[in-house]
Amino acid sequence: MKNKLLILIGIFVFVQFGFSLSCFFPYYKIEDGTIMYYGGSNKVMLEKFDIETFEGLDSAFGKDKNHVYFTGKIIEKIDAKTFEIVSRYEPKPIPNSPWGIGCQTSYITEFKDKNGTYKLEDFQSGKLKLKE
């Protein structure tokens, strides 16, 4: 009986630990006068940042008065002064879930600047393309 109880407790702890690990999202963090992007096993120190105006916009995008960043790297062709979020993915609550939305987060799916409108898929493919 004691062994069965220990096995059940072990399974519960394992499942909880696995669930909590799956909820780690990439993020930006200001530390020691610099800005770091933590994404999975990647750790990127931002370059040419303005710490006074920097803001993390979601788990991949960040912005300051001079640059827009995607996963910690400057997006060279995007104008930070005219950058606007067009749309976001907003997760819907999971019905009857004690955790609400679970391990989902909102993220930018489309944005624009003075040059045009862009979709997130363009960055995931490694190519910056204007939306048609």
N, C-alpha and C positions, 0 to 999 in steps of 0.2 A: 504494500500500500504506500509506504514511504517513497519507494522508487517511482511509482506512478505519479505521485504528487510532485516529485522533483522534475520528472519529465514534463509534466504539464506546465510547471513554472518556467522551465527552460524554454519550452516552445513559446510561451507568452512573451518572455523577455526577448527572444530572438525575433519574433514578429514585430514587436514594438520597436526594437532597435532598427530593423530593416525599414520600417515605415518612417521613422524619424530621419534616417539617412536619405531617403528618397525625397525629403522635403527641403534639402539644402539647395537654394537657388543662387545663381551668380549674383554678385553685388559689388558696388563701389564703396570704398571706405577711405576716409581722410585719416591719415595717421602720420605723426612726426613730420608735419609740414609737407607731406606729399599725398598724392591720391593713388590708391591701389585699386585694381579691378581683380576680383577673385571669381574665377569661373571654372568650376570643376577642379582639375589639378593644375590649371593655369593661374599664374599670379603675374599680373602686368602692372608696371609702374607707368602712369600716364606721363606723356611728354608735353611740354609747352602749355601747361594748364594754368588757369587763373583760379586760385583756391578760394578767393572771395566770392566769385560768381558761379562756381561749380555746383551742379545739382545732378544727382542720379535720377533719370527719368523712368527707368524700369530695370530689369535684370541685365539688359545688354546695352542700352543707350544712356549716355550722360552728356552734359552740355555745360559750357561756360560761355563767357561773352565773346570768345574768339573761335571756338571749335565745337564740333559735335563729335562724340566718341561712340564707337560701336565695339563692344567687347574690349574696351581699354585702348583702342587705337583710334587716331584721328581719321575721320572721313574727310579726305582732302577736298573733294568737290562740293561739299555742302556748306552753304552760307549760314553761320550760326546766328547772325542778326535777324534773318528772315525765316529761320527754322520754325516750323509749326507741326504739331501732331495732328494728323487727319483722322486716324482711327486706331482703336486699341481692341485687342481681344480681351474680353471680360468673362472670366469663368462663371458658370452658373452653379448655384448650390446643388449638391447631390441630395436628392430627396431621401429623407429618413437617415441621413448620415450624422453621427454625433460630432463629426469634425467640420460640418458645414461644406465648404468647397473642396475639402481634401487638400492634396498637395498640388494645387494649381495656382497660378499667379497671372495677373493681367500683364500684357506686353504690347508694345507699339507694333502695329501691323502695316501702317502707312503714314508717311510724313511728306512735307513739302518744304521748299525754300523758293527763293526768287527764280531759280532755274527750272523748276518743275516739281512733279509729284513722284514719289518712289514707294515701292512696296518692300516689305521685309524679305521676301523671297529673293530679291535681287542681291542682297548682302549674303544670304546663305549660300547662293551659288558662286559667290566671289566676284560677281560682276555688278557694277553700278549702272543701272539702266533706268531711264525715265519710264514712268507708267504710260502705256499707250491708251 
